Amino acid sequence: MDGETYVYASKFFGKHQGSPLAYERFCQPHANVDYIKRESFTYLDFFKGYLLPNLPCVFSSSFTKSWGSRKYWVTQDGKPNFDHLLGNFGDAIVPVANCNIQEYNSNPKEQIPLRNYISYWKEYIQGNYSSPKGCLYLKDWHLYRTFPDHHVYTTPVYFSSDWLNEYWDELQMDDYRFVYMGPKGSWTPFHADVFRSYSWSVNICGRKRWLLFPPGQEESLLDYHGNLPYDVTASALLDIDVYPKYSSCCPPIEIIQEAGEMLFVPSGWHHQVYNLDDTISINHNWMNGCNVTTMWHFLQSELNAVQQEIDEWKDTMEDWHQHCQVIMKSCTGIDYKEFYNFLKVIAEKRISLLEKDPETKPLESICSDNPGLGPYHAVFDLSRISDVLASLISNPDFQKLEIDELSPSPKDLSSHLKEIINASSLWLCFCVLELRKSSRNII
């Protein structure tokens, strides 16, 4: 991130972020998303054009042509290379969902060896894509975590500011990097991604059909109980008594994602996905300073839903507020105190970068338009954390928790962040001025 982009991004927040007007063009019939072909497309192009305004786009297959998985996981006729997968990962235990069975708004999963799943997949193809076992879909396989030494792919620079996986890598407990494999006809029901994170998805082979809805449109898809549909294409949605607002919903944006192509799904965009061929894909859920506020709003909404659900026991249940946090974490994977720890870990890593750079790198390399995480990006991240942290500290539900055990205290961290941001902003301004002087002298 350069100085100009830092100023642009700082002004962006508080003005029109997430405004319905930003999504207006996607509510027109036959709306399309931008297709990125040129390899000169920079991180800053993506940051300004898609990440900040929260808009989807598709990258051509040229961006992933060098990946090991695209070379070795696919046969010459574009099909999954079962022999290679068996030889390298056959004994791995993988999660497999049954697309034919609805369990709430998802599908039940079981853990089986990959070699068993591939055996099923071959039989499914030979059976004309039918089996008494149903349509099974390998989903959410943490291959990156299990086989870190296999050079399957490289995270594209556009998605490199990834707080979610940075945090879990620091804890060495989990990650949100996944492999999906499924036969033609396998699919994923209607949903929005975990924590309302971003996601990116690359088809190693095969094709997917995506149905996307801009944020806010999901409100028109709620039934009279306030629940979202399992299948957004079901004829039941036409029943006005069950789905009273469906007629006001805009049509979905339909994307056919070809082999090798990379799709960016913005934060809070609900979607439903079908495999049109035998398909393998690599997916990440990720987030950063551009959508951390969205995550915070999502957590507040989730806690509010839990509180309403068990409100009748509020006066009789000891530590009711803590019980609400436990329930929320069991449903979403995180509670308010862990969210604070998440902010703290990312903040500490950005502070470390700022403290290290001036001492170890020449001025020109620090202040240059670096596509990766540089000082401007670090200060931007800290400013976003500072804003969300201030909101967390003032939140009544957070104040009711045992926050004295948090170290450093949220207020101390908040004060330290403000000091760092102010000092770094002044230093970066000086940095730009010095570079301008240097360039004039060279001329």
N, C-alpha and C positions, 0 to 999 in steps of 0.2 A: 504494500500500500504506500502511495506517495502522499505528499502534503496536501495536494489538491483534493485527492479522494478522501483523505481524513476529514478535511473541512466539510466536504460535500456530505459524507456519511453522518457527521455530527449534527449538521443542520437537518438532515432527513428525519431524524427521530423527533416525534412530537408534532410533526406537521401532517403528513399524509400516509404514514405507515399503516398498511392494512385497511385503507379506505376502500369502501365498496366501489368507488369510481375507478380504482386501479384495476378492478376485475371486470369492468363493464363490457369490454370488447369480447370477453370469453363467454358472455351470456347470449351472444348472437348465434343464430343457427349456423351450423357448419364452421364454428370457430376453430382456428388452427393455432398451434404453438410455433414459435420460431425454430428454425432448423439451422444449426451452426455447422458450416462446412469448412471454413478457412482455419487452418492450423495456426495462423497468426493471431487468432482470437486469444486475448490475454486474460489473466486473472482479474485485472481491473475492469475489463469489458464485462466479464461475468458478474463481478461484485456490484457494479453500478446498474447493469441492465436487467439482472435477474435475481440476485441474492437479496439486495436491499428492497426492491419492490415486490419480492416474493412471487415471481412469475415463472412458470415452467418453460423448459426448452429441451430440445433434443440435439445431441451432438452426433455427427456422422461417425461411421465405423472407422474412419482413418485415425481417430483419437486413441483407439484401443488396439490397433493392428499389431503392435509389438508385444502384446501380452503373451506369456507362456501358455495360459489356458486356451487362448484362441488358436495357438499353434498345435497344441498336443491333445486337447480335450475334444477335438472335432475331427471327424473323418473327412476324406476328400470330397465326399458328397454332402457335407454340411450336417451330418448327424452326430449325436453324442458318441464319443469314442469309448465304448464300454470297457474294452480291453485295457486301455491306458488307465482309466479310473479304477478298475479292479486291481491292477498291478501296483498302483500307488496308494490307494486308500481303502482297499476292499474290506479290511478288518475294522474300519472306523464305525462307531455307533452313531447313527443319524436319526433325527426326528422326522417322522412321516405322518402326514395328515390324511384322513379319508375325506375326499371332497364330496362324497355321496351322503355324508351324515352331518346334520346340523346340530351343533352343541352350543346353545345360546346363539351368539352371532359369529361363531367360528366353527372349526372342525376339530374333532378329537384327534389326538396325536399318540403315537407309540414310538418307542426307541428300538431300532433294529439295526443289524449290521448292514453296511452299504452293499455288500455282495448279495445279501438277501433281497434288498430293494431292486438292484439291477436285474437279478434273476426274475423278479416279478415284472419289471418293466419290459423285458424281452418277451415274456409270455403274454403280457398285455398287448403288445404290438402284434404278435402272432395271432392273438385272438380277436383281431380287427378292433382293437382298442375297447375291449370289454373283458371283465373278469368278475367272478363271484366275490372277489375280495373288494371290489369297488375301484374307484379311481383314486389311486394313492399318489400323494405329492410330497416329495422331500422338501421341507421348509425350515428355514432358520438354522442351518447347519453352521456351527462356528469353525469352519475349516481353517481360517487364518490363525485362530488361537491354538488349534490342535496340531497344525502342521506349519509352524512359523518359518521353517527353512525351505519350503516349497515356493518357488518364484512364480506364483499363479497370476498375479497382476500387480500393478502399481497404482496407488490411489492418485487420481488425476489432481493436478495442482488446484483446479477450481474448487475442489472439496477438501482442501488441505487444512483449513481452519476448522478443526473438528473437536470441539470441547468434549463431546460425549465419550468418544473412544479414548481421547487423551486422559480423561478422568479415570475411566475404568482400567486403562493400562497402568496408570499410576498405582491403583489399588491392587492390580494383578488378580482381579476377581472375575471379570466379565468383559464382554465387548458387544458391539452392535454391528459386527461385520458378518455377513451371511452368504451362504450359497444355497440356491434353489435349483431343484431338478424335478422335472415332471413330464409326463406324456401329454400328447395332444389331448385337449379337453380338460386338463387339470386347471384349477382356478383358485383365486383368493376372494372371499366375500368382501362386501362393502365395509370400509374402515378408514380411519385416519391414523397416521403412524404414531408410535410410542412417544409420549411427552409432547406430541404435536411437533416432532422433529422434522427436519428435511430428510429426504432420502434420495439416493442415486442408484440407478439400476442399469447394468450392462448385460445384454444377451450375448453369451458366449457362442451359443448356437440357437437356432429356432427363432420364432416370432411371438410377440405378445400383443394382445389387444387391451389397451387401457381405457377406462372410462373415468374421467376426472371432473370434479366439481369444485369451483372456487369456494374459499371460506365464506360461510354465511348461508350458502345454498342448502346445506344439510338441515337447516331449520325447517325448510319446506318438505323435507323427507321424513320428518318425525310422525309416528302414528299417534293416536289419541292418548296413548299412555306416555308419550314422550320418548319412545324408543326408535332407533334408526333401523332401517330394513336390513335383512340378511343379504338379500339379492335385489339390487336396485333396478333390475330389468323385469322383476316379477309382475305379473298382471294384477296382483293384489293391490299394488299401489294406486290403481285406477279407482279403487273403492273409496269414495269421498267420505264415507262414514268411518273408515279406518285410518285413512291418510288425508285429513281435511285440507292440507295446504299443498298437496302435491302438484296441483295445476299451476301454481305460481313458481315452481322450480324451473330453472333454465335447463335446457338439454345438456347432457354431458359432453365434455370435450373428448372426442375419440382419437386415440393415437394408435397406429400400428407401428410397433417397434421392431425393426429388422435386426438380423444377426449383426453383432458388433456395435450396434448403436447404443448410446448412453442417454438415459432420460433423467432429468432433474425434476423431482417432485417437490414443490415448495411446502412450507410449513402450514399445516392445517388444511391441506387440500384432501378431501375425501376421495377415495378411488376404489375401483373394482378391476381385477386383472384376470385375463384368460390366456392360457398357452394355446396358440393356434397350431403349433407343431410340437414335436418332442424338443423340449427347451431346457437349457441350462443358463442360469443367470447369477451374477454376483451383485449383491446389494449391500449398501451401508445405510444405517440411520445415523444422522449426525446433526449437530447444532453448534451455534456460536453466538457472537454478540449481536448478530442481526435478528435472531429469533428467540433469545433467552427470555425476553419479556413475554412472548407467546407461551413459552413453557411455564413461566410463573403464573400467568393467568389461567392456564390449564389446570395447574395444581390447586389453585384457589377454587376453581369450579368443581374439581373432583372432591375436595374436602367438604365443600358446601353440600354436595350431593350425599356424602356419607352422613353428615350432620343431620340432614333432613330425614334420612332413612332411620336413624336411631334416636331421634329427638325425644321420643316418648320416655326414654330411660335416662335422660340428662340429669334429672334431680335425684335419681336413685342409684346411679352408677358412680362408684368412686373412680377418679381420674378419667372422667368421660372424655375430656379433650385428648388425652393421651391414647385412649382406645380408638378414637376417631382417626388419629394419625396411624395407628397400627393397621386399621382396616384399609385406609387409603393406600398405604405402602403395599399391602397384599394385593391390591387391585392394580396399582399403577407401577409399582417397583421402586417408589421413592416417597419419603415423607419430608416435612419441612426442615428437620435438622440435617438430614442428608443433603437436601438442596443447598443449605448453607455451606456444608462441607464441600459440595461440588463447586460453588462459587469461590470458596476460599482456596481450593487447590489450583484452580485455573488462575486466580489472581496472583498467587505466590509464584507460579511459573512465569507469568508475564513480568512481574516485578524483578525476578531473577534475570530475565532477558535484558531488561532495561539497565539493570545495575552492571551487567557483564559487558554489554556492547561497547560503551565508550572507552573501556579500558583495553579491549582486546582487538578492536577493528578500526581501520582508518576511517576518517570522516566520510570519504566518498562512498565506501561500501555500506556504511550504516544508513546513509540518507538516500541511496540510490533507489530507483523504482524496482524494488525486489519483488518478484511474484510470490514469494513465500512470506513467512511471518517475520516482519521487521519491526523497528521501533514504533512507527506510526500505527501499525496494526496492533501492537501490544498496548499502546495508549488508548486506542479505540476500544479494545477489549476491556481494559480496566474501567473506562468511563461507562460502558454498558453494565459491567458488574456493579459498579458503584450505584448506579440508578436503581437497579433491581434490588440490591442489598438494602438501600434506604427504604424501599417499599416493604421488604421482608421485615425489617426491624420495627417498622411502625404497624405491622399487621397484628391485630388483637389476638388472633389464634396462635401466632408465633410467640407472642409475649406470655401466653398462658403455659408454655412448655418450660421444661427445666433447662433453660439456656445458659445457666451459670457454668455448666460443665464444658461449654464450648470454648475452645482455645484456638486463636485469640478470641476475645469476646466480640460479638458482631459490631458493637459500637467502636471498639478499638480498631478493628479491621477497616471499618468505614472511614474513620478519621485518617488512618494511614493511607488508604487509597486516594483520598482527596489530596493529601500532601504530595504523593507520588505523581498524580495526574497533573497537578499545577506545576510542579518542578519540571516534569518531562515535557510538558507543552511548551514551556519557555525554552528549554534546551533544544527541542526540535525546530522551533522558530529560528533560533540562533544558527542551527545547523544549516537550514535552507539559505539563510543570508550569506553564510560563509561559502557555500557552494556557488551561489550566484556571483560572489566576488571572484572566486577562483576561476569560473568560466569566463568572466570578462577579462581577467588577466591573461588567460590563454589566448583569447582572441586578439 
